[in-house]
Amino acid sequence: MTVTTNSPAAPSTTDRLALRRSPQPDALVAPGPDAQEIDRLVEIALRVPDHGRLSPWRLILIAGDAKEKWVGRLMELADAREDAAKVRVSTRKLSSAPLVVVVVSAATPGHKVPEWEQWLSAGAVCMNVLNGAHAMGYGANWLTGWHAYDGQATALLDLADGEKVAGVILVGSVAEEAAPRPRAAAADVARWLTL
């Protein structure tokens, strides 16, 4: 028996991944993921290669009043910088998204698993947050600015010695799709090895 429907077929996972784009930060608005969706997003985020099972990363979730206070504190720090005008613009980009996911790289130096591989694993967590949010119907933007490198700003996140911010990812509903942009062509960046 053949079943027909008037609704278009849902896009496949590969179709979704092929179309994933990062909306502009100010186009990410409420509503954001609810508590159950955030739990699922974290579950997706952690499904990354992790040589040695070190879990060399952790996530800091920032939303609601805590996000408003965090952005406010960052603005205070921005005002005290020599490049205040520039970093205030960058910091404002954190405001509209209802959820911020900070991925912290917690690599273990001197381990048999090279730090480089541990950092790459943290980067994979960032990409899984982007892909997970997209698959759930939200948008996400990996926006790592001055606040990821400034010691006073990272102190607000209570990072341990040696920890680094791998990504600050904004998540929310997409109010406006990003304009198309050129992408690298496969023929320019992919080659078959021939020996």
Protein Blocks (a to p, Z undefined) as FASTA:
>chain_A
ZZddfbdcdddfklmmmmgccddfklpccddddfklmmmmmmmmmmccdehilopaccdd
dehjllmmmmmmmmmmmmmpmklmmmmmmmmmmmmpmbdcddddfddehiabdfklmmmm
mmmmmmmmmmmmmmnopacdddddfklmgmklmmmnopaehiacfbdcdddddfbdcddd
ddddfklmgccddZZ
